[in-house]
Amino acid sequence: MMFEPTESYSKTELDRFAQAVIKILQIIREHPEILNKVPLFTPVDRVDEVAANRQLQLQEPLSGLPKIPVNRIPAPELQAHSIDEIYRKILDQVQEERN
């Protein structure tokens, strides 16, 4: 992977990104099974590409926004958490699913 940040990112944002990458590496090394369940907190889950291609729908009337699943955390709220807090939330979520 190559990341090419622009000058519009602050040092604080770049430091947070570096912390996130380090935590992702820690998850991969210590809890590789978590990778089968990601994404955990994003509003949209994994896309089923096979089903999407078989049931192609090019337009659809928008009557409202979809409900966000219970375990999803809005982006502004995630941004307010430290990387360590998000890491613990990921581990807690996986632990809850095991029980």
Gaussian input, Z-matrix of N, CA and C with variables (Angstrom, degrees):
# hf/3-21g

backbone

0 1
 N
 C     1     B1
 C     2     B2     1     A1
 N     3     B3     2     A2     1     D1
 C     4     B4     3     A3     2     D2
 C     5     B5     4     A4     3     D3
 N     6     B6     5     A5     4     D4
 C     7     B7     6     A6     5     D5
 C     8     B8     7     A7     6     D6
 N     9     B9     8     A8     7     D7
 C    10    B10     9     A9     8     D8
 C    11    B11    10    A10     9     D9
 N    12    B12    11    A11    10    D10
 C    13    B13    12    A12    11    D11
 C    14    B14    13    A13    12    D12
 N    15    B15    14    A14    13    D13
 C    16    B16    15    A15    14    D14
 C    17    B17    16    A16    15    D15
 N    18    B18    17    A17    16    D16
 C    19    B19    18    A18    17    D17
 C    20    B20    19    A19    18    D18
 N    21    B21    20    A20    19    D19
 C    22    B22    21    A21    20    D20
 C    23    B23    22    A22    21    D21
 N    24    B24    23    A23    22    D22
 C    25    B25    24    A24    23    D23
 C    26    B26    25    A25    24    D24
 N    27    B27    26    A26    25    D25
 C    28    B28    27    A27    26    D26
 C    29    B29    28    A28    27    D27
 N    30    B30    29    A29    28    D28
 C    31    B31    30    A30    29    D29
 C    32    B32    31    A31    30    D30
 N    33    B33    32    A32    31    D31
 C    34    B34    33    A33    32    D32
 C    35    B35    34    A34    33    D33
 N    36    B36    35    A35    34    D34
 C    37    B37    36    A36    35    D35
 C    38    B38    37    A37    36    D36
 N    39    B39    38    A38    37    D37
 C    40    B40    39    A39    38    D38
 C    41    B41    40    A40    39    D39
 N    42    B42    41    A41    40    D40
 C    43    B43    42    A42    41    D41
 C    44    B44    43    A43    42    D42
 N    45    B45    44    A44    43    D43
 C    46    B46    45    A45    44    D44
 C    47    B47    46    A46    45    D45
 N    48    B48    47    A47    46    D46
 C    49    B49    48    A48    47    D47
 C    50    B50    49    A49    48    D48
 N    51    B51    50    A50    49    D49
 C    52    B52    51    A51    50    D50
 C    53    B53    52    A52    51    D51
 N    54    B54    53    A53    52    D52
 C    55    B55    54    A54    53    D53
 C    56    B56    55    A55    54    D54
 N    57    B57    56    A56    55    D55
 C    58    B58    57    A57    56    D56
 C    59    B59    58    A58    57    D57
 N    60    B60    59    A59    58    D58
 C    61    B61    60    A60    59    D59
 C    62    B62    61    A61    60    D60
 N    63    B63    62    A62    61    D61
 C    64    B64    63    A63    62    D62
 C    65    B65    64    A64    63    D63
 N    66    B66    65    A65    64    D64
 C    67    B67    66    A66    65    D65
 C    68    B68    67    A67    66    D66
 N    69    B69    68    A68    67    D67
 C    70    B70    69    A69    68    D68
 C    71    B71    70    A70    69    D69
 N    72    B72    71    A71    70    D70
 C    73    B73    72    A72    71    D71
 C    74    B74    73    A73    72    D72
 N    75    B75    74    A74    73    D73
 C    76    B76    75    A75    74    D74
 C    77    B77    76    A76    75    D75
 N    78    B78    77    A77    76    D76
 C    79    B79    78    A78    77    D77
 C    80    B80    79    A79    78    D78
 N    81    B81    80    A80    79    D79
 C    82    B82    81    A81    80    D80
 C    83    B83    82    A82    81    D81
 N    84    B84    83    A83    82    D82
 C    85    B85    84    A84    83    D83
 C    86    B86    85    A85    84    D84
 N    87    B87    86    A86    85    D85
 C    88    B88    87    A87    86    D86
 C    89    B89    88    A88    87    D87
 N    90    B90    89    A89    88    D88
 C    91    B91    90    A90    89    D89
 C    92    B92    91    A91    90    D90
 N    93    B93    92    A92    91    D91
 C    94    B94    93    A93    92    D92
 C    95    B95    94    A94    93    D93
 N    96    B96    95    A95    94    D94
 C    97    B97    96    A96    95    D95
 C    98    B98    97    A97    96    D96
 N    99    B99    98    A98    97    D97
 C   100   B100    99    A99    98    D98
 C   101   B101   100   A100    99    D99
 N   102   B102   101   A101   100   D100
 C   103   B103   102   A102   101   D101
 C   104   B104   103   A103   102   D102
 N   105   B105   104   A104   103   D103
 C   106   B106   105   A105   104   D104
 C   107   B107   106   A106   105   D105
 N   108   B108   107   A107   106   D106
 C   109   B109   108   A108   107   D107
 C   110   B110   109   A109   108   D108
 N   111   B111   110   A110   109   D109
 C   112   B112   111   A111   110   D110
 C   113   B113   112   A112   111   D111
 N   114   B114   113   A113   112   D112
 C   115   B115   114   A114   113   D113
 C   116   B116   115   A115   114   D114
 N   117   B117   116   A116   115   D115
 C   118   B118   117   A117   116   D116
 C   119   B119   118   A118   117   D117
 N   120   B120   119   A119   118   D118
 C   121   B121   120   A120   119   D119
 C   122   B122   121   A121   120   D120
 N   123   B123   122   A122   121   D121
 C   124   B124   123   A123   122   D122
 C   125   B125   124   A124   123   D123
 N   126   B126   125   A125   124   D124
 C   127   B127   126   A126   125   D125
 C   128   B128   127   A127   126   D126
 N   129   B129   128   A128   127   D127
 C   130   B130   129   A129   128   D128
 C   131   B131   130   A130   129   D129
 N   132   B132   131   A131   130   D130
 C   133   B133   132   A132   131   D131
 C   134   B134   133   A133   132   D132
 N   135   B135   134   A134   133   D133
 C   136   B136   135   A135   134   D134
 C   137   B137   136   A136   135   D135
 N   138   B138   137   A137   136   D136
 C   139   B139   138   A138   137   D137
 C   140   B140   139   A139   138   D138
 N   141   B141   140   A140   139   D139
 C   142   B142   141   A141   140   D140
 C   143   B143   142   A142   141   D141
 N   144   B144   143   A143   142   D142
 C   145   B145   144   A144   143   D143
 C   146   B146   145   A145   144   D144
 N   147   B147   146   A146   145   D145
 C   148   B148   147   A147   146   D146
 C   149   B149   148   A148   147   D147
 N   150   B150   149   A149   148   D148
 C   151   B151   150   A150   149   D149
 C   152   B152   151   A151   150   D150
 N   153   B153   152   A152   151   D151
 C   154   B154   153   A153   152   D152
 C   155   B155   154   A154   153   D153
 N   156   B156   155   A155   154   D154
 C   157   B157   156   A156   155   D155
 C   158   B158   157   A157   156   D156
 N   159   B159   158   A158   157   D157
 C   160   B160   159   A159   158   D158
 C   161   B161   160   A160   159   D159
 N   162   B162   161   A161   160   D160
 C   163   B163   162   A162   161   D161
 C   164   B164   163   A163   162   D162
 N   165   B165   164   A164   163   D163
 C   166   B166   165   A165   164   D164
 C   167   B167   166   A166   165   D165
 N   168   B168   167   A167   166   D166
 C   169   B169   168   A168   167   D167
 C   170   B170   169   A169   168   D168
 N   171   B171   170   A170   169   D169
 C   172   B172   171   A171   170   D170
 C   173   B173   172   A172   171   D171
 N   174   B174   173   A173   172   D172
 C   175   B175   174   A174   173   D173
 C   176   B176   175   A175   174   D174
 N   177   B177   176   A176   175   D175
 C   178   B178   177   A177   176   D176
 C   179   B179   178   A178   177   D177
 N   180   B180   179   A179   178   D178
 C   181   B181   180   A180   179   D179
 C   182   B182   181   A181   180   D180
 N   183   B183   182   A182   181   D181
 C   184   B184   183   A183   182   D182
 C   185   B185   184   A184   183   D183
 N   186   B186   185   A185   184   D184
 C   187   B187   186   A186   185   D185
 C   188   B188   187   A187   186   D186
 N   189   B189   188   A188   187   D187
 C   190   B190   189   A189   188   D188
 C   191   B191   190   A190   189   D189
 N   192   B192   191   A191   190   D190
 C   193   B193   192   A192   191   D191
 C   194   B194   193   A193   192   D192
 N   195   B195   194   A194   193   D193
 C   196   B196   195   A195   194   D194
 C   197   B197   196   A196   195   D195
 N   198   B198   197   A197   196   D196
 C   199   B199   198   A198   197   D197
 C   200   B200   199   A199   198   D198
 N   201   B201   200   A200   199   D199
 C   202   B202   201   A201   200   D200
 C   203   B203   202   A202   201   D201
 N   204   B204   203   A203   202   D202
 C   205   B205   204   A204   203   D203
 C   206   B206   205   A205   204   D204
 N   207   B207   206   A206   205   D205
 C   208   B208   207   A207   206   D206
 C   209   B209   208   A208   207   D207
 N   210   B210   209   A209   208   D208
 C   211   B211   210   A210   209   D209
 C   212   B212   211   A211   210   D210
 N   213   B213   212   A212   211   D211
 C   214   B214   213   A213   212   D212
 C   215   B215   214   A214   213   D213
 N   216   B216   215   A215   214   D214
 C   217   B217   216   A216   215   D215
 C   218   B218   217   A217   216   D216
 N   219   B219   218   A218   217   D217
 C   220   B220   219   A219   218   D218
 C   221   B221   220   A220   219   D219
 N   222   B222   221   A221   220   D220
 C   223   B223   222   A222   221   D221
 C   224   B224   223   A223   222   D222
 N   225   B225   224   A224   223   D223
 C   226   B226   225   A225   224   D224
 C   227   B227   226   A226   225   D225
 N   228   B228   227   A227   226   D226
 C   229   B229   228   A228   227   D227
 C   230   B230   229   A229   228   D228
 N   231   B231   230   A230   229   D229
 C   232   B232   231   A231   230   D230
 C   233   B233   232   A232   231   D231
 N   234   B234   233   A233   232   D232
 C   235   B235   234   A234   233   D233
 C   236   B236   235   A235   234   D234
 N   237   B237   236   A236   235   D235
 C   238   B238   237   A237   236   D236
 C   239   B239   238   A238   237   D237
 N   240   B240   239   A239   238   D238
 C   241   B241   240   A240   239   D239
 C   242   B242   241   A241   240   D240
 N   243   B243   242   A242   241   D241
 C   244   B244   243   A243   242   D242
 C   245   B245   244   A244   243   D243
 N   246   B246   245   A245   244   D244
 C   247   B247   246   A246   245   D245
 C   248   B248   247   A247   246   D246
 N   249   B249   248   A248   247   D247
 C   250   B250   249   A249   248   D248
 C   251   B251   250   A250   249   D249
 N   252   B252   251   A251   250   D250
 C   253   B253   252   A252   251   D251
 C   254   B254   253   A253   252   D252
 N   255   B255   254   A254   253   D253
 C   256   B256   255   A255   254   D254
 C   257   B257   256   A256   255   D255
 N   258   B258   257   A257   256   D256
 C   259   B259   258   A258   257   D257
 C   260   B260   259   A259   258   D258
 N   261   B261   260   A260   259   D259
 C   262   B262   261   A261   260   D260
 C   263   B263   262   A262   261   D261
 N   264   B264   263   A263   262   D262
 C   265   B265   264   A264   263   D263
 C   266   B266   265   A265   264   D264
 N   267   B267   266   A266   265   D265
 C   268   B268   267   A267   266   D266
 C   269   B269   268   A268   267   D267
 N   270   B270   269   A269   268   D268
 C   271   B271   270   A270   269   D269
 C   272   B272   271   A271   270   D270
 N   273   B273   272   A272   271   D271
 C   274   B274   273   A273   272   D272
 C   275   B275   274   A274   273   D273
 N   276   B276   275   A275   274   D274
 C   277   B277   276   A276   275   D275
 C   278   B278   277   A277   276   D276
 N   279   B279   278   A278   277   D277
 C   280   B280   279   A279   278   D278
 C   281   B281   280   A280   279   D279
 N   282   B282   281   A281   280   D280
 C   283   B283   282   A282   281   D281
 C   284   B284   283   A283   282   D282
 N   285   B285   284   A284   283   D283
 C   286   B286   285   A285   284   D284
 C   287   B287   286   A286   285   D285
 N   288   B288   287   A287   286   D286
 C   289   B289   288   A288   287   D287
 C   290   B290   289   A289   288   D288
 N   291   B291   290   A290   289   D289
 C   292   B292   291   A291   290   D290
 C   293   B293   292   A292   291   D291
 N   294   B294   293   A293   292   D292
 C   295   B295   294   A294   293   D293
 C   296   B296   295   A295   294   D294

   B1=1.4355
   B2=1.5218
   B3=1.3090
   B4=1.4551
   B5=1.5198
   B6=1.3072
   B7=1.4517
   B8=1.5133
   B9=1.3058
   B10=1.4503
   B11=1.5243
   B12=1.3471
   B13=1.4640
   B14=1.5244
   B15=1.2951
   B16=1.4628
   B17=1.5207
   B18=1.3027
   B19=1.4545
   B20=1.5230
   B21=1.3370
   B22=1.4618
   B23=1.5294
   B24=1.3307
   B25=1.4626
   B26=1.5162
   B27=1.3200
   B28=1.4653
   B29=1.5274
   B30=1.3140
   B31=1.4636
   B32=1.5178
   B33=1.3227
   B34=1.4673
   B35=1.5245
   B36=1.3415
   B37=1.4679
   B38=1.5264
   B39=1.3129
   B40=1.4635
   B41=1.5262
   B42=1.3223
   B43=1.4618
   B44=1.5288
   B45=1.3248
   B46=1.4747
   B47=1.5293
   B48=1.3174
   B49=1.4615
   B50=1.5306
   B51=1.3340
   B52=1.4663
   B53=1.5260
   B54=1.3364
   B55=1.4637
   B56=1.5254
   B57=1.3303
   B58=1.4639
   B59=1.5218
   B60=1.3186
   B61=1.4710
   B62=1.5246
   B63=1.3303
   B64=1.4646
   B65=1.5263
   B66=1.3320
   B67=1.4746
   B68=1.5234
   B69=1.3151
   B70=1.4698
   B71=1.5194
   B72=1.3196
   B73=1.4633
   B74=1.5206
   B75=1.3216
   B76=1.4673
   B77=1.5284
   B78=1.3223
   B79=1.4680
   B80=1.5316
   B81=1.3158
   B82=1.4659
   B83=1.5220
   B84=1.3066
   B85=1.4690
   B86=1.5261
   B87=1.3346
   B88=1.4576
   B89=1.5310
   B90=1.3239
   B91=1.4708
   B92=1.5258
   B93=1.3289
   B94=1.4699
   B95=1.5324
   B96=1.3367
   B97=1.4681
   B98=1.5264
   B99=1.3183
   B100=1.4676
   B101=1.5258
   B102=1.3214
   B103=1.4639
   B104=1.5236
   B105=1.3364
   B106=1.4652
   B107=1.5230
   B108=1.3212
   B109=1.4622
   B110=1.5244
   B111=1.3239
   B112=1.4631
   B113=1.5202
   B114=1.3010
   B115=1.4576
   B116=1.5264
   B117=1.3246
   B118=1.4560
   B119=1.5199
   B120=1.3115
   B121=1.4593
   B122=1.5189
   B123=1.3173
   B124=1.4572
   B125=1.5258
   B126=1.3321
   B127=1.4702
   B128=1.5264
   B129=1.3221
   B130=1.4603
   B131=1.5204
   B132=1.3305
   B133=1.4565
   B134=1.5228
   B135=1.3048
   B136=1.4680
   B137=1.5231
   B138=1.2955
   B139=1.4580
   B140=1.5228
   B141=1.3189
   B142=1.4609
   B143=1.5217
   B144=1.3231
   B145=1.4599
   B146=1.5227
   B147=1.3291
   B148=1.4647
   B149=1.5248
   B150=1.3264
   B151=1.4658
   B152=1.5260
   B153=1.3205
   B154=1.4645
   B155=1.5222
   B156=1.3168
   B157=1.4620
   B158=1.5165
   B159=1.3105
   B160=1.4732
   B161=1.5151
   B162=1.3243
   B163=1.4638
   B164=1.5249
   B165=1.2977
   B166=1.4565
   B167=1.5211
   B168=1.3073
   B169=1.4539
   B170=1.5232
   B171=1.3172
   B172=1.4504
   B173=1.5233
   B174=1.3150
   B175=1.4584
   B176=1.5135
   B177=1.2981
   B178=1.4561
   B179=1.5176
   B180=1.3265
   B181=1.4675
   B182=1.5285
   B183=1.3069
   B184=1.4558
   B185=1.5203
   B186=1.3169
   B187=1.4568
   B188=1.5249
   B189=1.3021
   B190=1.4627
   B191=1.5156
   B192=1.2875
   B193=1.4532
   B194=1.5228
   B195=1.3245
   B196=1.4614
   B197=1.5283
   B198=1.3122
   B199=1.4617
   B200=1.5169
   B201=1.3108
   B202=1.4584
   B203=1.5268
   B204=1.3475
   B205=1.4608
   B206=1.5303
   B207=1.3271
   B208=1.4587
   B209=1.5260
   B210=1.3329
   B211=1.4599
   B212=1.5231
   B213=1.3054
   B214=1.4621
   B215=1.5239
   B216=1.2995
   B217=1.4559
   B218=1.5266
   B219=1.3255
   B220=1.4694
   B221=1.5368
   B222=1.3130
   B223=1.4637
   B224=1.5260
   B225=1.3384
   B226=1.4742
   B227=1.5379
   B228=1.3247
   B229=1.4645
   B230=1.5247
   B231=1.3269
   B232=1.4672
   B233=1.5246
   B234=1.3148
   B235=1.4610
   B236=1.5237
   B237=1.3321
   B238=1.4591
   B239=1.5306
   B240=1.3369
   B241=1.4634
   B242=1.5233
   B243=1.3198
   B244=1.4623
   B245=1.5280
   B246=1.3080
   B247=1.4661
   B248=1.5260
   B249=1.3388
   B250=1.4687
   B251=1.5230
   B252=1.3400
   B253=1.4677
   B254=1.5360
   B255=1.3171
   B256=1.4677
   B257=1.5216
   B258=1.3224
   B259=1.4638
   B260=1.5362
   B261=1.3436
   B262=1.4767
   B263=1.5242
   B264=1.3323
   B265=1.4660
   B266=1.5333
   B267=1.3225
   B268=1.4685
   B269=1.5229
   B270=1.3230
   B271=1.4657
   B272=1.5240
   B273=1.3462
   B274=1.4668
   B275=1.5243
   B276=1.3300
   B277=1.4656
   B278=1.5115
   B279=1.3173
   B280=1.4620
   B281=1.5147
   B282=1.3323
   B283=1.4661
   B284=1.5284
   B285=1.3353
   B286=1.4662
   B287=1.5259
   B288=1.3284
   B289=1.4633
   B290=1.5260
   B291=1.3425
   B292=1.4672
   B293=1.5207
   B294=1.3380
   B295=1.4809
   B296=1.4819
   A1=108.84
   A2=113.87
   A3=118.90
   A4=107.84
   A5=115.82
   A6=121.40
   A7=107.78
   A8=115.36
   A9=119.77
   A10=108.42
   A11=115.81
   A12=118.11
   A13=110.66
   A14=114.72
   A15=119.25
   A16=109.66
   A17=115.72
   A18=120.15
   A19=113.00
   A20=117.23
   A21=119.50
   A22=112.24
   A23=118.25
   A24=120.76
   A25=109.82
   A26=115.32
   A27=119.35
   A28=109.61
   A29=116.36
   A30=120.83
   A31=110.04
   A32=116.93
   A33=121.39
   A34=110.86
   A35=116.88
   A36=120.61
   A37=111.35
   A38=116.77
   A39=120.31
   A40=111.32
   A41=117.28
   A42=120.36
   A43=110.78
   A44=116.82
   A45=120.77
   A46=109.81
   A47=116.69
   A48=120.42
   A49=110.23
   A50=116.89
   A51=120.57
   A52=110.78
   A53=117.45
   A54=120.88
   A55=110.95
   A56=116.61
   A57=120.66
   A58=111.01
   A59=117.50
   A60=121.00
   A61=110.18
   A62=117.36
   A63=120.91
   A64=110.45
   A65=118.05
   A66=121.37
   A67=111.18
   A68=117.24
   A69=120.22
   A70=109.67
   A71=117.00
   A72=120.97
   A73=110.42
   A74=117.06
   A75=120.82
   A76=110.64
   A77=116.85
   A78=120.32
   A79=110.24
   A80=116.45
   A81=120.68
   A82=110.17
   A83=116.98
   A84=120.43
   A85=112.65
   A86=117.62
   A87=120.94
   A88=113.86
   A89=117.36
   A90=121.36
   A91=110.13
   A92=119.08
   A93=120.10
   A94=113.60
   A95=117.78
   A96=120.17
   A97=112.20
   A98=117.69
   A99=121.44
   A100=110.65
   A101=116.73
   A102=119.84
   A103=112.29
   A104=117.98
   A105=120.92
   A106=112.06
   A107=117.88
   A108=121.68
   A109=113.97
   A110=118.31
   A111=120.21
   A112=111.25
   A113=119.63
   A114=128.35
   A115=111.52
   A116=117.02
   A117=121.07
   A118=113.64
   A119=118.20
   A120=120.10
   A121=114.36
   A122=118.87
   A123=120.23
   A124=110.16
   A125=118.27
   A126=120.50
   A127=113.30
   A128=117.91
   A129=121.68
   A130=108.23
   A131=115.82
   A132=121.13
   A133=109.39
   A134=116.33
   A135=119.80
   A136=110.51
   A137=115.66
   A138=120.80
   A139=108.45
   A140=116.40
   A141=121.20
   A142=106.49
   A143=116.06
   A144=120.91
   A145=112.59
   A146=117.85
   A147=120.78
   A148=109.85
   A149=116.46
   A150=120.10
   A151=110.68
   A152=116.85
   A153=119.96
   A154=111.13
   A155=117.57
   A156=120.73
   A157=112.32
   A158=116.96
   A159=120.00
   A160=112.04
   A161=116.77
   A162=121.46
   A163=108.84
   A164=115.40
   A165=122.15
   A166=110.92
   A167=115.84
   A168=122.00
   A169=107.11
   A170=116.39
   A171=120.77
   A172=113.62
   A173=117.34
   A174=119.49
   A175=109.13
   A176=114.25
   A177=120.37
   A178=107.51
   A179=118.04
   A180=118.60
   A181=110.27
   A182=116.46
   A183=121.24
   A184=108.78
   A185=115.42
   A186=120.00
   A187=111.48
   A188=117.15
   A189=121.86
   A190=109.17
   A191=116.02
   A192=120.34
   A193=109.89
   A194=117.63
   A195=119.47
   A196=111.09
   A197=115.52
   A198=121.21
   A199=108.85
   A200=116.48
   A201=121.10
   A202=107.64
   A203=118.72
   A204=120.60
   A205=111.57
   A206=115.77
   A207=122.21
   A208=112.88
   A209=117.84
   A210=119.31
   A211=113.10
   A212=118.80
   A213=121.60
   A214=110.22
   A215=115.86
   A216=121.83
   A217=107.78
   A218=117.64
   A219=119.90
   A220=111.21
   A221=116.27
   A222=121.70
   A223=113.17
   A224=120.05
   A225=118.31
   A226=112.35
   A227=116.19
   A228=119.49
   A229=110.68
   A230=116.87
   A231=119.68
   A232=110.78
   A233=116.46
   A234=121.03
   A235=110.71
   A236=117.05
   A237=120.69
   A238=112.39
   A239=117.44
   A240=121.56
   A241=110.19
   A242=115.19
   A243=119.26
   A244=108.50
   A245=116.25
   A246=120.84
   A247=109.94
   A248=117.43
   A249=120.53
   A250=111.51
   A251=117.94
   A252=121.14
   A253=110.59
   A254=116.65
   A255=120.24
   A256=109.80
   A257=117.20
   A258=122.16
   A259=109.75
   A260=116.58
   A261=119.60
   A262=111.07
   A263=117.79
   A264=120.32
   A265=111.17
   A266=116.22
   A267=120.20
   A268=109.83
   A269=116.77
   A270=120.17
   A271=111.32
   A272=117.54
   A273=121.16
   A274=111.44
   A275=116.92
   A276=121.20
   A277=111.35
   A278=116.71
   A279=120.65
   A280=110.33
   A281=117.33
   A282=121.38
   A283=110.31
   A284=117.96
   A285=121.62
   A286=111.51
   A287=116.72
   A288=120.35
   A289=111.67
   A290=116.76
   A291=120.52
   A292=111.13
   A293=117.22
   A294=121.31
   A295=112.77
   D1=146.01
   D2=175.51
   D3=-127.78
   D4=130.15
   D5=177.21
   D6=-113.59
   D7=132.49
   D8=-179.13
   D9=-129.17
   D10=85.02
   D11=-179.23
   D12=-69.45
   D13=150.38
   D14=177.81
   D15=-95.76
   D16=171.43
   D17=179.82
   D18=-68.92
   D19=-7.05
   D20=179.10
   D21=-77.72
   D22=-13.71
   D23=177.90
   D24=-84.43
   D25=137.56
   D26=177.51
   D27=-81.31
   D28=164.82
   D29=176.82
   D30=-60.51
   D31=-38.08
   D32=178.85
   D33=-60.72
   D34=-44.51
   D35=178.57
   D36=-64.57
   D37=-41.19
   D38=179.33
   D39=-67.60
   D40=-38.35
   D41=176.77
   D42=-64.24
   D43=-40.94
   D44=178.66
   D45=-63.98
   D46=-41.19
   D47=178.09
   D48=-61.75
   D49=-43.80
   D50=178.78
   D51=-61.95
   D52=-41.44
   D53=176.96
   D54=-61.28
   D55=-41.25
   D56=179.72
   D57=-63.39
   D58=-42.74
   D59=179.33
   D60=-63.26
   D61=-40.54
   D62=177.98
   D63=-63.27
   D64=-41.78
   D65=178.68
   D66=-67.26
   D67=-37.36
   D68=176.70
   D69=-61.08
   D70=-42.95
   D71=177.14
   D72=-62.08
   D73=-40.08
   D74=178.24
   D75=-62.95
   D76=-42.22
   D77=177.62
   D78=-61.87
   D79=-44.73
   D80=-179.21
   D81=-59.88
   D82=-42.42
   D83=-177.46
   D84=-74.78
   D85=-41.11
   D86=-172.44
   D87=-94.20
   D88=-28.69
   D89=-175.52
   D90=-140.35
   D91=62.03
   D92=-174.81
   D93=-61.22
   D94=-22.86
   D95=179.97
   D96=-64.53
   D97=-22.60
   D98=179.82
   D99=-62.72
   D100=-30.27
   D101=-177.23
   D102=-62.05
   D103=-22.47
   D104=177.53
   D105=-75.06
   D106=-12.23
   D107=-175.53
   D108=-110.58
   D109=-5.76
   D110=-176.32
   D111=-76.06
   D112=152.44
   D113=0.73
   D114=-80.24
   D115=146.79
   D116=-176.61
   D117=-98.34
   D118=-37.94
   D119=-171.41
   D120=-115.23
   D121=-1.43
   D122=-178.85
   D123=-73.04
   D124=151.54
   D125=-179.77
   D126=-62.58
   D127=-25.56
   D128=-178.76
   D129=-114.87
   D130=133.76
   D131=179.11
   D132=-83.02
   D133=-174.42
   D134=176.21
   D135=-61.16
   D136=143.08
   D137=178.66
   D138=-86.92
   D139=131.88
   D140=175.35
   D141=-84.41
   D142=94.34
   D143=-173.41
   D144=-65.55
   D145=-34.99
   D146=179.54
   D147=-64.52
   D148=-49.29
   D149=179.29
   D150=-63.77
   D151=-39.67
   D152=179.82
   D153=-62.47
   D154=-38.17
   D155=179.03
   D156=-73.91
   D157=-33.46
   D158=-179.94
   D159=-76.52
   D160=-31.82
   D161=-177.89
   D162=-114.87
   D163=54.85
   D164=-175.30
   D165=-60.04
   D166=126.90
   D167=178.21
   D168=-133.77
   D169=109.39
   D170=-173.64
   D171=-84.45
   D172=-21.13
   D173=177.01
   D174=-150.07
   D175=153.13
   D176=-177.62
   D177=-155.72
   D178=136.92
   D179=177.89
   D180=-67.19
   D181=139.18
   D182=-179.86
   D183=-98.29
   D184=109.22
   D185=179.34
   D186=-102.23
   D187=-7.63
   D188=179.33
   D189=169.64
   D190=169.78
   D191=178.29
   D192=-86.72
   D193=147.23
   D194=179.48
   D195=-66.93
   D196=152.27
   D197=176.72
   D198=-69.81
   D199=139.73
   D200=176.89
   D201=-82.85
   D202=129.29
   D203=178.91
   D204=-55.82
   D205=154.25
   D206=-173.59
   D207=-56.13
   D208=-40.19
   D209=-175.79
   D210=-81.80
   D211=3.39
   D212=-178.60
   D213=-85.82
   D214=142.39
   D215=-178.90
   D216=-117.62
   D217=127.08
   D218=179.46
   D219=-58.81
   D220=146.95
   D221=-177.34
   D222=-54.49
   D223=-44.33
   D224=179.57
   D225=-60.87
   D226=-35.58
   D227=178.48
   D228=-69.45
   D229=-41.68
   D230=176.35
   D231=-60.97
   D232=-40.21
   D233=-179.30
   D234=-62.87
   D235=-29.97
   D236=-179.10
   D237=-74.97
   D238=-19.91
   D239=179.97
   D240=-84.61
   D241=151.34
   D242=173.27
   D243=-75.01
   D244=162.89
   D245=178.16
   D246=-61.23
   D247=-38.70
   D248=178.36
   D249=-63.54
   D250=-38.22
   D251=177.79
   D252=-65.14
   D253=-42.03
   D254=178.72
   D255=-64.50
   D256=-41.84
   D257=177.06
   D258=-56.69
   D259=-47.38
   D260=179.44
   D261=-64.65
   D262=-37.61
   D263=177.90
   D264=-62.73
   D265=-39.38
   D266=177.94
   D267=-62.22
   D268=-48.71
   D269=179.70
   D270=-62.89
   D271=-40.81
   D272=178.07
   D273=-62.75
   D274=-42.67
   D275=-179.73
   D276=-61.12
   D277=-44.40
   D278=179.60
   D279=-66.44
   D280=-38.79
   D281=178.41
   D282=-63.56
   D283=-42.08
   D284=177.78
   D285=-60.97
   D286=-40.08
   D287=-179.62
   D288=-67.09
   D289=-29.35
   D290=178.45
   D291=-71.49
   D292=-32.24
   D293=-175.88
   D294=-83.35

